[in-house]
């Protein structure tokens, strides 16, 4: 892999780490605040937080394998969304707000994983690893969408 390809790959992988950190922050905040008052949603949030840590750890290894320094922070977009999300939690139903906020984070992560998994600048091993993460992330996203639909149905 050339230096240019390696630099591109590391930036792309670090973007995934930042997006996964955004999602982890949402789930960790939801569980810590216990603002959802819903045991089923809290269990899903804990599972999703653990899944984001797996993505962060796995992609961190890929960045190191490529000779790069893994990202240690969230994305700017995630930080901004998190601020607006906290305002919505204060003003509305915390469970629905956390679940809706997490859906947006999952969508961003799925898109980033899809792009990276097709990127020829990444090694075949990295693309296989990202495809596995993509599958797991999509399954979690489906669970979260179902939970949001259930929450909205209960409030209707």
C-alpha positions, -999 to 999 in steps of 0.1 A, spaced: 0 0 0 15 34 -10 19 62 15 -10 81 -1 -33 51 1 -22 44 36 -29 80 47 -64 78 31 -71 45 47 -60 57 81 -82 88 78 -112 67 67 -107 42 96 -103 70 121 -136 85 109 -152 52 117 -137 52 152 -150 88 158 -185 79 146 -185 47 168 -174 69 198 -204 92 190 -227 63 192 -211 49 223 -214 82 241 -252 82 234 -257 47 248 -234 53 278 -253 85 286 -287 68 283 -277 40 306 -259 63 331 -288 88 332 -313 59 335 -336 85 318 -354 59 298 -372 42 327 -376 12 304 -357 -19 313 -359 -33 278 -345 -1 263 -318 1 289 -307 -35 281 -306 -26 244 -286 5 251 -261 -15 271 -257 -40 243 -253 -13 217 -227 5 239 -207 -28 240 -211 -32 203 -196 2 197 -167 -6 219 -161 -37 197 -161 -15 166 -137 10 182 -113 -18 194 -114 -36 160 -109 -5 139 -82 7 163 -63 -25 155 -67 -19 118 -53 17 121 -23 4 140 -18 -24 115 -17 4 88 9 23 107 -14 50 120 -24 66 152 -60 57 162 -85 86 168 -92 92 204 -121 116 201 -156 118 188 -165 136 156 -175 173 155 -209 164 140 -215 138 168 -205 164 195 -229 189 180 -257 164 177 -251 153 213 -256 188 225 -289 192 207 -299 157 218 -294 166 255 -317 196 250 -344 173 235 -340 149 265 -347 178 289 -377 189 269 -393 156 259 -395 119 264 -359 107 273 -365 71 260 -377 82 226 -350 109 224 -321 86 232 -335 59 208 -339 85 180 -305 100 186 -290 66 185 -307 57 153 -290 87 136 -256 76 150 -262 40 137 -271 53 103 -239 74 101 -218 43 112 -235 20 87 -228 45 59 -191 49 69 -186 12 72 -203 6 37 -179 31 21 -148 18 38 -157 -19 31 -157 -11 -6 -125 10 -6 -97 -5 -26 -72 15 -6 -78 -8 24 -63 -42 26 -85 -73 20 -82 -82 57 -94 -47 67 -124 -49 42 -134 -84 55 -132 -71 91 -153 -40 83 -179 -62 64 -183 -82 96 -187 -51 117 -212 -38 91 -234 -69 94 -234 -66 132 -241 -28 131 -270 -33 107 -285 -59 130 -282 -36 160 -297 -7 139 -327 -29 131 -332 -37 168 -330 0 176 -355 10 148 -379 -16 162 -375 -3 197 -383 33 185 -414 21 167 -425 2 199 -419 33 220 -438 56 196 -467 30 196 -469 30 234 -470 68 234 -497 70 207 
